[in-house]
């Protein structure tokens, strides 16, 4: 009886403990493809248990999913690879991760005010995340946890508003956010109050029929490529943002009355159709979808786009029919040979990403000497590299534009860790890059704009000194180079002086870009 009673007491204690931990843990569940600050904690906990060997990225990739499954198997949980409430609670209990709120605070001249920084967890952080989401700076989950995604959003806000970009939300930053929210109340997001429906659609809304209609309309217009779910997530926000940019609206990713009216007008007009998004050089929909594989016999709008792009770059001379015939196949083979790709005539992920990068290089491809760019300074993004580096596969292509000299060149991605290792694609690309550096080989950082296969352009910093290892042999560049992108200055200083010098170059260039374009 004593043993049975003791077992019963232990079970009850564990149940109470689990309830307490669950109450402290986020009720959000995470699965493959998600990005959130909370996922950093999950990855850290899995690493402590030696179940996870990847980076602490905040991105729920295949390695994180596999590690969660191993944890679930070890502790008798449902092996679905989803980090739900029970899994997170057990994981944090096993690794001793605390969910106490941050006690970091400081006082300002106007009175006591919390200072929020990386690692903080509180309702104040949750409110700030909601505010930054409304202002278009934050696209992660509203978790109340101040992780890498939140820090990057704060830095982006600070830079855009003339504050010291340290990623710490002190009294000045929080006051500026409040002011910005007040100013935005007269913008597109609040203008819906004068509309008949009074609807404003924004990031975080779930299971909404209005959002479902918005997604379908943007899909029909060629801006949205996700599923029609009724949930306003990152893809929907980006589609709204791209639509607003293409139609001269205030681009905040929030669908207020002006945006919804313009969408309705475009849908009713029907004359622009999906091509309206393609008319803007900054819209990612003007590029090829790299998830497709196009081949002999296919007939689609993507094939038509492929033919158009190859024709403008001088590889295709046939009729632009949307039919992937032998002339199209031959053009693809010619392009593949020029890029050092497997010349099989099939346009798969690597070929399509190379076409996108080369097409974005300049209006007519690199044959013009690499001295023109199809990218505007308004298109350039300042975003923490750790939040988006996994969006592009090793072996893909990207184009680099030097705003100082006007030269562009193409790189092939090798690896991505604290920065990106890459190689000039061809001897011509090496020659153009060296021209941009004044004909000298140097480690001195140069600020550049880098456009990837989905059409997104990020500010970065690079050099042109080759160093081991390397893969390409016919590009007159016996080694690889490094391209750095925004990370927190604290992290850069932790890595070392060279990473710090690149961050200083990036930050200085971003300040100039803001002054010129924003």
PEHU-V24776 format. One line per field, one symbol per residue. burial: b if it has 9 or more other ideal C-beta (glycine too) atoms within 8 Angstrom, else e. A space follows every 50 residues. Layout:
burial=???
//
This chain:
burial=eeeeeeeeeeeeeeeebbeebbeebbeeebbeebbbbbbbbbbbbbbebe bbebeebbbbbebbbbbbbbbbbeeebeeebbbebbbbbbbbbbbebeee ebebebebeeeebbbbbbebbbebbbebbbbbbbbbbbebbbbbbbbbbb bbbbbbbbbeeebeeebbbbbebbebbbebbeebeebbbbbbeebeeebb bbbebeebebbbebbbbbbebbbbebeeebbbbebbbbbbbbbbbbbebe ebbbbbbbbbbbbbebbeeeebebebbbbbebbebbbbebebebbbebee ebbbbbbbbbbbbebbebeeebebbebbbbbbbbbbbebebeeebbbebb bbbbbbbbbbbbebbbebebebbbbebeebebbbbbbbbeebeeebbbbb bbbeebbbbbbbbbebeebbbbbbbbbebbbbbbbbbeeeeeeebbbbbb bbbbbbbbbbbbbbbbeeebebeebebebbbbbbbbbbbeebbebeeebb bbbebbbbbbbebbeeee
//
